[in-house]
Amino acid sequence: MKTNQTGRTRPKQEYARHRTRRLRTTLLALTAASGLLLTGCGAGDGSNSNSSDAANRTGFPAPAPPVATSGGDNSSDQDGEQTGTPADKIAPSPDYLSTFALDVDTASYGYARRVLADGSLPDPSTVRPEEFVNSFRQDYERPDGNGFTVTVDGARTDRPNWSLVRVGLATRTADDAAERPPAALTFVIDVSGSMAETGRLDLAQKSLDEMTDRLRDDDSVALVTFSDEAETVLPMTRLDGHRGQVHEAIDELETQSSTNLGAGVETGYATATEGLRKGATNRVVLISDGLANTGDTSADSILERIADERRDHGITLFGVGVGSDYGDALMEKLADKGDGHTAYVADDADARKVFVDQLPQNIDLTARDAKAQVAFDPETVAQFHLIGYEDRKVADDDFRDDNVDGGEIGPGHTVTALYAVRTRPGAEGHLATASVRWLDPDSRAPHEDSGQLETEALHDSLSSASLRFQVTAVAAYFADSLRSDGLPGNPGLDELATRAHTLAKKTEDKDVRQLAEAIDEASRMD
């Protein structure tokens, strides 16, 4: 079951302030009269704001003033379970809000598949569950124009009182849109010595050639290379009548020595700024193994040096990782803080998917600074945990602060957040409200939309949920197994492999089949 609500306009500021004052008065009265204690457990996003039952029942949750809480580590609930179990990473907290920046990165899953295929288990620090989940096609409805649809659904697990709740956000399909704006893309290519390995520079060249062939005549391309130093080998050039020139520049790339990634990014943004096209999507496409060893190797420092270009010109970063030895942490941080996203390319099939099949969503934008906030109802929810998104958490109070960075999302994207939720025994009624806020990519006007979930809408089991929900659950539990986090309801790698193979047959989806094969590899090494 799912609830979609689209086209909702944001309440006026005056009404919002009035509603907040009214809720504050109600909260204080309830607290004084009944000594209301919120004893649940939140996602632990670092915010100190709390949400009352009244606030949670509104269509657009907002942080409420603090109220008295009992909190406390491992406090028992009425069903006899300890709130700190079964996973001690789900720590007790009185906060019933969960807020995070949207993220469409998939590099973590792609790299994990590569490592497993090479006969090793991935380092747990490189496993980001949200990137596993967001690597698969979803079944969400799509909006007609820019913005999002909001889908909230869930299914009970075989662990008593524990459910998985899925919050799904979807943008319009690329085919539904009027022609996208022209693109001005600056390719920043790593030509350091480590890129000589088969499947690195050669794969990058083939990928860029395919992407160049798919771009329109009114698109523009620039090319920057970096090793010890960075060099602009092709200034911003319109493809109309000049594709051959672009292909020639790509084909002439050769590996050199060290990796001065900082110089490459800085020169890339300078080249993008010099060739900036008004009314176009201006984006830097960084292709690298992320193994920076010369010059500036700090993501924060690199991004600080090009802050003006990012802020004043809205140039976004798309990072593409390659190589068996991959600097995942640096590439992920550059993309997350550089208003962009990352993907990992291991072979020709991956390259075609990223640079051809997903070309529109990787170069166009439908939403800027997009954030989500989920408000759980303390009357029905005893405990919850957001699976992944550790690096994308946002303070609850900053949900409607449009100066706080969010995620940049393109057409055809879906964003999924999966929660492990423990409901109170026998509880019925409202369970959660999920809201998304974003800025129009052109006018930067803010918009919001929301969806809700009731306890009676929960599927009785994971097997009775939709096939796409089941794939989401398997992907999340797979990431959890690789990190040994111990999420409730995780059946273990052997059972996950069985479920994944069954789902691959039912969905006839090549991506799900690859998931099953990856779980098989992990199970053999476990």
C-alpha positions as CSV (number, residue, x, y, z in Angstrom):
1,M,0.0,0.0,0.0
2,K,1.2,3.5,-0.6
3,T,0.0,7.0,-0.5
4,N,1.0,9.6,-3.0
5,Q,0.3,13.3,-2.7
6,T,1.5,15.6,-5.5
7,G,1.0,19.2,-6.4
8,R,0.6,20.4,-2.8
9,T,1.7,24.0,-2.3
10,R,3.7,25.2,0.7
11,P,1.6,26.9,3.5
12,K,2.1,30.7,3.7
13,Q,4.7,31.9,6.1
14,E,2.1,33.7,8.3
15,Y,0.0,30.6,8.6
16,A,3.1,28.5,9.4
17,R,4.0,30.8,12.2
18,H,0.5,30.8,13.6
19,R,0.4,27.0,13.4
20,T,3.7,26.8,15.3
21,R,2.5,29.1,18.0
22,R,-0.7,27.1,18.3
23,L,1.2,23.8,18.5
24,R,3.6,25.2,21.1
25,T,0.6,26.2,23.3
26,T,-1.0,22.8,22.8
27,L,2.2,21.0,23.7
28,L,2.8,22.9,26.8
29,A,-0.7,22.3,28.0
30,L,-0.6,18.6,27.3
31,T,2.8,18.3,29.1
32,A,1.5,20.2,32.1
33,A,-1.8,18.3,32.3
34,S,-0.6,14.7,31.6
35,G,3.2,14.7,32.0
36,L,3.5,13.3,28.5
37,L,6.7,11.3,28.1
38,L,8.2,10.4,24.7
39,T,10.1,7.2,25.2
40,G,10.9,6.2,21.7
41,C,14.2,5.9,19.8
42,G,15.2,8.0,16.8
43,A,17.8,7.9,14.1
44,G,20.2,9.9,16.1
45,D,20.9,12.6,13.6
46,G,22.5,14.9,16.0
47,S,19.6,17.3,16.4
48,N,18.1,18.2,19.8
49,S,14.7,19.1,18.4
50,N,11.7,17.0,19.3
51,S,8.3,16.4,17.7
52,S,5.0,16.0,19.4
53,D,2.0,13.9,18.4
54,A,0.2,17.0,17.1
55,A,3.2,18.0,15.0
56,N,3.6,14.5,13.6
57,R,0.0,14.4,12.5
58,T,0.4,17.5,10.2
59,G,1.1,17.1,6.6
60,F,4.3,19.0,6.9
61,P,6.3,18.1,10.0
62,A,8.4,20.8,11.7
63,P,10.5,20.7,14.8
64,A,8.6,21.6,17.9
65,P,9.8,23.0,21.3
66,P,11.4,20.5,23.7
67,V,9.1,18.5,25.9
68,A,9.8,16.3,28.9
69,T,11.3,12.9,27.9
70,S,12.3,9.8,29.7
71,G,14.8,8.7,27.1
72,G,17.6,6.6,28.7
73,D,19.7,3.8,27.4
74,N,18.0,0.5,26.8
75,S,14.8,1.5,28.5
76,S,12.2,-1.2,28.4
77,D,9.0,-0.8,26.4
78,Q,5.6,-2.5,27.2
79,D,6.4,-5.4,25.0
80,G,9.3,-6.4,27.2
81,E,12.0,-5.8,24.5
82,Q,14.9,-3.5,25.3
83,T,14.9,-0.4,23.1
84,G,18.7,-0.8,22.6
85,T,18.2,-4.3,21.0
86,P,18.6,-6.1,18.7
87,A,21.1,-3.7,17.3
88,D,23.0,-1.5,19.7
89,K,23.5,1.0,16.8
90,I,19.8,1.8,17.2
91,A,20.4,4.0,20.2
92,P,17.6,5.4,22.4
93,S,16.6,9.0,21.8
94,P,13.5,11.1,22.4
95,D,13.6,12.6,18.8
96,Y,10.8,11.4,16.5
97,L,12.1,13.4,13.5
98,S,14.6,12.1,10.9
99,T,16.1,14.6,8.4
100,F,18.6,14.1,5.6
101,A,19.8,15.5,2.3
102,L,18.7,13.4,-0.7
103,D,21.4,11.3,-2.3
104,V,21.4,9.4,-5.6
105,D,25.0,8.1,-5.4
106,T,25.5,4.4,-6.4
107,A,29.3,4.1,-6.4
108,S,29.4,2.2,-3.1
109,Y,27.4,-0.7,-4.5
110,G,29.2,-0.7,-7.9
111,Y,32.6,-0.8,-6.2
112,A,31.4,-3.6,-3.8
113,R,30.4,-5.7,-6.7
114,R,33.8,-5.2,-8.3
115,V,35.6,-6.2,-5.1
116,L,33.5,-9.3,-4.6
117,A,34.0,-10.3,-8.2
118,D,37.7,-10.1,-7.6
119,G,37.4,-12.5,-4.7
120,S,37.5,-10.2,-1.6
121,L,35.0,-8.7,0.8
122,P,34.7,-4.9,0.6
123,D,36.0,-2.8,3.4
124,P,32.9,-2.1,5.6
125,S,33.8,1.6,5.6
126,T,33.1,1.7,1.9
127,V,29.7,0.1,2.2
128,R,26.9,2.8,2.3
129,P,23.5,1.1,2.4
130,E,21.6,3.9,0.8
131,E,23.8,3.5,-2.3
132,F,23.0,-0.2,-2.5
133,V,19.2,0.6,-2.2
134,N,19.3,3.4,-4.8
135,S,21.0,1.2,-7.4
136,F,17.7,-0.5,-8.3
137,R,14.7,0.5,-10.3
138,Q,11.7,1.4,-8.2
139,D,7.9,1.3,-8.9
140,Y,7.0,4.8,-7.7
141,E,4.6,7.0,-9.5
142,R,6.1,10.0,-11.3
143,P,5.1,13.7,-11.3
144,D,4.2,15.5,-14.4
145,G,6.7,18.4,-14.0
146,N,9.7,19.3,-11.9
147,G,9.5,18.2,-8.2
148,F,8.7,14.9,-6.6
149,T,6.0,12.3,-5.8
150,V,6.2,10.9,-2.3
151,T,5.4,7.2,-1.7
152,V,5.4,5.8,1.8
153,D,4.8,2.0,2.4
154,G,6.0,-0.7,4.6
155,A,6.0,-4.4,5.5
156,R,6.3,-6.3,8.8
157,T,9.3,-8.5,9.3
158,D,9.5,-11.9,11.1
159,R,11.0,-10.1,14.1
160,P,8.1,-9.3,16.4
161,N,6.9,-5.7,16.2
162,W,9.7,-4.7,13.7
163,S,8.8,-3.5,10.2
164,L,10.6,-2.0,7.2
165,V,9.2,1.4,6.1
166,R,10.1,2.7,2.7
167,V,10.1,6.4,1.8
168,G,10.3,6.8,-2.0
169,L,10.8,10.0,-3.9
170,A,10.6,10.1,-7.7
171,T,11.2,12.8,-10.3
172,R,9.6,13.0,-13.7
173,T,10.9,10.7,-16.4
174,A,13.3,12.2,-18.9
175,D,10.9,11.3,-21.7
176,D,8.1,13.2,-20.1
177,A,9.9,16.5,-20.1
178,A,10.1,19.1,-22.7
179,E,13.6,19.2,-24.3
180,R,16.2,19.6,-21.6
181,P,18.3,22.7,-21.6
182,P,21.6,22.5,-23.4
183,A,24.5,21.0,-21.4
184,A,27.9,22.5,-20.9
185,L,30.1,19.7,-19.6
186,T,33.7,19.9,-18.5
187,F,35.3,16.5,-18.5
188,V,38.1,16.3,-15.9
189,I,40.1,13.2,-16.6
190,D,42.7,11.5,-14.4
191,V,45.7,10.6,-16.6
192,S,48.0,9.6,-13.7
193,G,50.1,6.4,-13.8
194,S,47.6,4.4,-11.8
195,M,45.1,5.0,-14.6
196,A,47.2,2.8,-17.0
197,E,45.6,-0.4,-15.6
198,T,43.1,-2.0,-17.9
199,G,39.6,-0.8,-17.1
200,R,40.7,2.7,-16.1
201,L,41.8,5.3,-18.7
202,D,40.8,3.0,-21.6
203,L,37.3,2.6,-20.1
204,A,37.1,6.3,-19.5
205,Q,38.0,7.1,-23.1
206,K,35.4,4.6,-24.4
207,S,32.8,6.0,-22.0
208,L,33.5,9.6,-23.1
209,D,33.4,8.7,-26.8
210,E,29.9,7.1,-26.3
211,M,28.7,10.0,-24.2
212,T,29.9,12.5,-26.8
213,D,28.0,10.7,-29.5
214,R,24.8,10.8,-27.5
215,L,25.0,14.5,-26.7
216,R,23.0,17.0,-28.8
217,D,24.5,19.5,-31.3
218,D,23.7,22.4,-29.0
219,D,25.6,20.9,-26.1
220,S,29.2,21.9,-25.4
221,V,32.2,20.0,-24.1
222,A,35.5,20.9,-22.5
223,L,38.4,18.6,-21.6
224,V,40.8,18.9,-18.7
225,T,43.5,16.3,-17.8
226,F,45.5,16.0,-14.6
227,S,48.6,14.1,-13.4
228,D,51.4,16.1,-11.7
229,E,49.7,19.2,-13.0
230,A,46.4,20.0,-14.7
231,E,45.9,21.1,-18.3
232,T,43.0,22.3,-20.3
233,V,43.4,20.3,-23.6
234,L,40.1,21.5,-25.1
235,P,38.2,24.7,-24.2
236,M,34.4,24.7,-24.1
237,T,33.4,23.6,-27.6
238,R,30.0,23.3,-29.2
239,L,29.4,19.9,-30.6
240,D,27.7,21.2,-33.7
241,G,30.3,20.5,-36.4
242,H,33.0,19.8,-33.8
243,R,32.4,16.2,-32.6
244,G,35.5,15.0,-34.4
245,Q,37.6,17.5,-32.6
246,V,36.3,16.2,-29.2
247,H,36.8,12.6,-30.2
248,E,40.4,13.4,-31.3
249,A,41.2,15.0,-27.9
250,I,39.7,12.0,-26.1
251,D,41.7,9.5,-28.2
252,E,45.0,11.3,-27.6
253,L,44.8,10.9,-23.8
254,E,47.8,9.1,-22.3
255,T,48.8,8.2,-18.7
256,Q,51.7,10.1,-17.1
257,S,52.8,10.0,-13.4
258,S,51.3,11.3,-10.1
259,T,47.7,12.2,-9.2
260,N,47.2,15.9,-8.4
261,L,43.4,15.6,-8.1
262,G,43.1,18.9,-6.4
263,A,44.7,20.7,-9.4
264,G,42.4,18.8,-11.7
265,V,39.2,19.8,-10.0
266,E,40.4,23.5,-9.6
267,T,41.4,23.7,-13.3
268,G,38.2,21.9,-14.3
269,Y,36.0,24.5,-12.5
270,A,38.0,27.4,-13.9
271,T,37.5,26.0,-17.4
272,A,33.8,25.4,-16.7
273,T,33.5,29.0,-15.5
274,E,35.3,30.4,-18.5
275,G,33.0,28.5,-20.8
276,L,29.9,29.1,-18.7
277,R,26.7,29.1,-20.7
278,K,23.6,30.9,-19.4
279,G,20.4,28.9,-19.6
280,A,22.5,25.6,-19.8
281,T,23.2,22.9,-17.3
282,N,26.9,23.6,-16.4
283,R,28.5,20.5,-14.9
284,V,32.0,19.2,-14.2
285,V,32.3,15.4,-14.9
286,L,35.3,14.0,-12.9
287,I,36.6,10.6,-14.0
288,S,39.2,9.2,-11.7
289,D,40.3,6.3,-9.5
290,G,40.4,8.8,-6.6
291,L,44.0,7.9,-5.6
292,A,45.3,11.4,-5.0
293,N,48.9,11.5,-3.9
294,T,50.2,14.9,-5.0
295,G,49.2,18.4,-4.1
296,D,45.9,19.0,-2.2
297,T,44.4,15.7,-1.2
298,S,41.7,17.0,1.2
299,A,38.1,17.1,-0.2
300,D,37.2,20.0,2.1
301,S,40.2,22.0,1.0
302,I,39.7,21.3,-2.7
303,L,36.1,22.3,-2.6
304,E,36.9,25.5,-0.6
305,R,39.2,26.6,-3.4
306,I,36.4,26.4,-5.9
307,A,33.6,27.6,-3.6
308,D,32.9,30.8,-5.6
309,E,32.4,28.9,-8.8
310,R,30.0,26.4,-7.1
311,R,28.1,29.1,-5.3
312,D,27.9,31.9,-7.8
313,H,27.6,29.9,-11.0
314,G,25.7,26.7,-9.8
315,I,28.2,24.4,-11.4
316,T,27.6,20.9,-10.1
317,L,29.9,17.8,-9.9
318,F,29.3,14.4,-11.3
319,G,32.0,11.9,-10.1
320,V,32.7,8.7,-12.0
321,G,34.9,6.2,-10.2
322,V,37.0,3.5,-12.0
323,G,39.7,1.0,-11.0
324,S,40.1,-2.1,-8.8
325,D,41.9,0.1,-6.2
326,Y,39.6,3.0,-5.8
327,G,39.7,6.1,-3.5
328,D,36.1,5.8,-2.5
329,A,36.1,8.2,0.5
330,L,37.6,11.1,-1.4
331,M,35.4,10.8,-4.5
332,E,32.2,10.4,-2.3
333,K,33.0,13.4,-0.2
334,L,33.8,15.6,-3.3
335,A,30.5,14.7,-4.9
336,D,28.4,15.0,-1.7
337,K,29.8,18.4,-0.8
338,G,30.2,19.5,-4.5
339,D,26.5,19.5,-5.1
340,G,26.6,16.4,-7.2
341,H,26.6,12.6,-7.1
342,T,28.9,9.6,-7.9
343,A,28.7,6.4,-9.9
344,Y,31.2,3.6,-10.3
345,V,32.1,2.0,-13.6
346,A,33.7,-1.4,-13.7
347,D,33.2,-2.6,-17.3
348,D,31.6,-1.7,-20.6
349,A,28.1,-2.5,-19.4
350,D,28.4,-0.1,-16.5
351,A,29.9,2.5,-18.8
352,R,27.0,2.3,-21.2
353,K,24.5,2.4,-18.3
354,V,26.0,5.6,-16.8
355,F,27.0,7.5,-19.9
356,V,24.3,6.4,-22.3
357,D,21.2,5.0,-20.7
358,Q,21.3,7.4,-17.7
359,L,22.7,10.3,-19.6
360,P,19.7,12.7,-19.0
361,Q,19.6,12.2,-15.2
362,N,23.3,12.6,-14.9
363,I,23.6,15.9,-16.7
364,D,20.2,17.6,-16.1
365,L,18.6,18.9,-12.9
366,T,15.0,19.0,-11.7
367,A,15.6,20.0,-8.1
368,R,18.4,21.7,-6.1
369,D,19.1,21.4,-2.4
370,A,16.5,18.7,-1.9
371,K,16.0,17.4,1.7
372,A,13.6,14.9,3.3
373,Q,12.1,14.9,6.8
374,V,10.2,11.9,8.3
375,A,8.1,12.4,11.4
376,F,7.2,9.2,13.3
377,D,4.2,9.2,15.5
378,P,5.2,8.4,19.2
379,E,1.8,6.8,19.9
380,T,2.5,4.0,17.4
381,V,6.3,4.0,17.0
382,A,8.6,2.9,19.8
383,Q,11.9,2.9,17.9
384,F,13.2,3.6,14.5
385,H,16.5,3.6,12.6
386,L,17.4,5.2,9.2
387,I,19.4,2.6,7.2
388,G,22.4,4.5,5.8
389,Y,22.6,8.2,5.0
390,E,25.1,8.7,7.8
391,D,27.0,11.3,5.8
392,R,23.9,13.1,4.6
393,K,22.1,13.8,7.9
394,V,20.7,17.3,8.5
395,A,19.7,19.0,11.7
396,D,15.9,18.9,12.1
397,D,15.7,22.6,12.4
398,D,17.4,23.1,9.1
399,F,14.8,21.2,7.0
400,R,13.3,24.5,5.9
401,D,16.5,26.5,5.9
402,D,17.2,26.9,2.2
403,N,20.7,28.0,2.9
404,V,21.5,24.5,4.2
405,D,22.9,22.3,1.5
406,G,20.8,19.4,0.2
407,G,21.0,17.1,-2.8
408,E,20.9,17.9,-6.5
409,I,18.5,15.5,-8.4
410,G,17.9,15.0,-12.1
411,P,15.0,13.6,-14.2
412,G,14.4,9.9,-14.0
413,H,16.0,9.7,-10.5
414,T,14.4,7.9,-7.6
415,V,15.5,8.3,-4.0
416,T,14.7,5.6,-1.4
417,A,15.1,5.8,2.3
418,L,14.5,2.6,4.2
419,Y,13.8,2.6,8.0
420,A,13.7,-0.2,10.5
421,V,10.7,0.6,12.7
422,R,9.5,-1.0,15.9
423,T,5.9,-0.4,16.5
424,R,4.2,-0.5,19.9
425,P,2.3,-3.8,20.4
426,G,-1.2,-3.5,19.2
427,A,-0.8,0.2,18.1
428,E,-3.1,1.3,15.3
429,G,-3.4,4.5,13.4
430,H,-1.0,7.1,12.0
431,L,2.6,5.8,11.7
432,A,4.7,8.4,9.8
433,T,4.6,11.5,7.6
434,A,7.4,12.0,5.1
435,S,8.0,15.4,3.5
436,V,10.4,16.5,0.8
437,R,11.6,20.1,0.2
438,W,13.5,21.3,-2.8
439,L,14.4,24.5,-4.7
440,D,13.4,25.0,-8.4
441,P,16.6,24.6,-10.4
442,D,16.1,27.9,-12.3
443,S,14.1,30.2,-10.0
444,R,15.3,28.6,-6.7
445,A,11.8,29.0,-5.4
446,P,11.1,26.5,-2.6
447,H,8.5,23.7,-2.8
448,E,7.3,20.9,-0.5
449,D,5.3,17.8,-0.8
450,S,4.4,14.9,1.5
451,G,2.9,11.5,2.0
452,Q,1.7,9.5,5.0
453,L,1.5,5.9,6.2
454,E,-1.0,4.3,8.6
455,T,-0.3,1.1,10.5
456,E,-3.1,-0.8,8.7
457,A,-1.3,-0.1,5.4
458,L,1.7,-2.2,6.5
459,H,2.0,-5.5,4.5
460,D,1.8,-8.5,6.8
461,S,5.2,-9.8,5.6
462,L,8.0,-8.9,3.3
463,S,6.9,-11.7,0.9
464,S,3.5,-10.1,0.5
465,A,5.0,-6.6,-0.4
466,S,5.6,-5.6,-4.0
467,L,8.6,-7.1,-5.8
468,R,10.4,-3.8,-5.9
469,F,10.0,-3.4,-2.1
470,Q,11.4,-6.9,-1.7
471,V,14.4,-6.0,-3.8
472,T,14.9,-2.9,-1.7
473,A,14.9,-5.0,1.5
474,V,17.3,-7.5,0.1
475,A,19.7,-4.8,-1.0
476,A,19.6,-3.1,2.4
477,Y,20.1,-6.4,4.3
478,F,23.0,-7.3,2.0
479,A,24.7,-4.0,2.9
480,D,23.9,-4.6,6.5
481,S,25.5,-8.0,6.4
482,L,28.7,-6.6,4.8
483,R,28.9,-4.0,7.6
484,S,27.8,-6.5,10.4
485,D,25.4,-3.9,11.7
486,G,22.8,-6.5,12.8
487,L,19.5,-4.9,11.6
488,P,16.4,-6.6,12.9
489,G,14.9,-9.1,10.5
490,N,18.2,-9.7,8.5
491,P,18.0,-13.4,7.6
492,G,21.7,-13.8,6.7
493,L,23.5,-14.1,3.4
494,D,22.4,-17.6,2.5
495,E,18.7,-16.7,2.8
496,L,19.3,-13.4,1.1
497,A,20.9,-15.1,-1.9
498,T,17.9,-17.4,-2.2
499,R,15.5,-14.5,-2.1
500,A,17.5,-12.5,-4.6
501,H,17.6,-15.3,-7.1
502,T,13.8,-15.8,-6.8
503,L,13.3,-12.0,-7.3
504,A,15.6,-12.0,-10.3
505,K,13.4,-14.7,-12.0
506,K,10.2,-12.9,-11.1
507,T,11.3,-9.4,-12.2
508,E,13.5,-10.6,-15.1
509,D,15.7,-7.7,-14.1
510,K,19.4,-8.0,-15.0
511,D,20.4,-5.7,-12.1
512,V,18.6,-8.0,-9.6
513,R,20.4,-11.0,-11.1
514,Q,23.7,-9.3,-10.6
515,L,22.7,-8.6,-7.0
516,A,22.0,-12.3,-6.4
517,E,25.4,-13.1,-7.9
518,A,27.1,-10.6,-5.6
519,I,25.4,-12.1,-2.5
520,D,26.5,-15.5,-3.7
521,E,30.1,-14.3,-3.8
522,A,29.9,-12.7,-0.3
523,S,28.2,-15.9,1.1
524,R,31.1,-18.0,-0.1
525,M,33.6,-15.8,1.7
526,D,31.6,-15.3,4.8
